[in-house]
Amino acid sequence: MKVRADQRVGLLLAGVVVLALVSIGATVVLPATDESLKAQTVELSAEAEQGAEIYREHSLWQCNAAYSRQTGVDGVGATTPEDVGGQSPVMLGLERLAADATSAQAVADACGAKLSDEEVAAVGAFLATRAAQ
């Protein structure tokens, strides 16, 4: 049986569509059904819940995730391994500026947040719970 040219194009397009659906299934559906990738829920104490609320309310998460990047886009030039040889190990081109994430007072001070002692203790309880995960 001889296949005409227009039928070959149709078969090729059908193959591309099938391949696209299989790739979507492999990259989206399969990981979504994998039980080992499910987020683990953690029970927070009342103090840790209050600390989480303060952490969000004062945007402490933003200061705790600060990075400084020196790349060609920033006008400094890209960092090479020779530039950082013998220094403390940070990712090339990146240096973390954030405060010690285990100290609630250090995080609050880095963000300029004025917290009471009770609020610092609550944020500390939240950070300790988060670090234990």
N, C-alpha and C positions, 0 to 999 in steps of 0.2 A: 504494500500500500504506500502510495506516494503522498507526502504531505506538502500542501501548497505553502508558498511563502507567507501569506497572511495568516495561515494557521500556525506556522512556526512562531510568528511574533506573538500570537495569542497564548501559545504554550509557554513562551519565554516570560510574558507578563504574569501569567498564572503562577509560574515558578517563583518569580520575584515576590509576589504577594504571599505565597505560602512561606517562603523563607523569612519574610518580614514578620509574619504572625508567629512563627516558631521562635524567632529571636526575641520578640516581645515576651512571649511566654517564658523563655529561659531567663530573661533579665528582670522581669517584673513579677510574674505570677509565682514562680518557684521560690524566690527569696521571701516573698510575702507569706508563704505557707510553711516556711522553715521554723520550727519551734525553738531552735537554739538561738535564733535572732530576735526573739521577742524581748521586749524591755522588761526588766525585773522591777516589780513594785516594792517599795521600801516603806515600812510604817514609820512615820515620824512622831516623835513625842510632841506634846503640846508646845514645849519651849522651842523645839526645832521647827515646828510649823510657823510659829511666830517669827523665828529667825529667817525662815525662807521668805516670808512676807516682807520683812524689813530689807532683806537682801535685794528683792525685786523693787520695792518702793524707792529705795535710795540709789538704784542702778549700780549696786556694788558689783554685779556680774560684769558690767562693761569695763570697769577698772581692773578687775581680776583677770581679764582676758586680753590685756593690751600688749601689743607687739610693736617693735620698731623695725622697719624694713628699709634697707638701703639698697636700692636697685638703680639700674640705669634710668628708670622712669623718674626716680626721685632726684636725678641730677648728680648722684654721687658716683655712679658706676657700679657694675655688678661685682660682688664679692667672689674671690677665688679661694681655693684651699690654701694657697700660699699666704694670703692676707691674714688668715686666722690661725695659722699653724702655731701650736704651742699655747693657745689661749683656751679659756674655758669652753667646753663643748656646747655649742649652740648650733642650730641648723644654719647652713650657709646663707648669708644674707638676712638672717632674722635674729633678733635678740629680744628676749622677753623682758618687758619693763614692769610687769605686774608685781604686786606685793606678794609676800609669802601667803599662800592660800590657806595655810593652817592657822594663821593668826587673824582673828576677826578684827582686832584693833588695827593691825597693819593694813588690812584691806580697807577699813573705814578711813584711816588716815590718808592712804593713797588716793582715795576718791574725794577727799575733802569733806566727808560726811561727819557731822557732829552727832554722835550717838551716845546715849546714856549708858551707864554700866550695865543695866538690865538688858538693853538692846544689844550691846556688845556680847553679853553672855548668850543671848538667844541666837545671834548670828553664829557665834562660836559653836553652839550645839548643832546648828544646821550644817556648818562646814565639816564638823567632825562626822556627822552621819553620812554626808556626801563622800567624804574621804574613805570611809569604811566600806564603801560599795565595791 
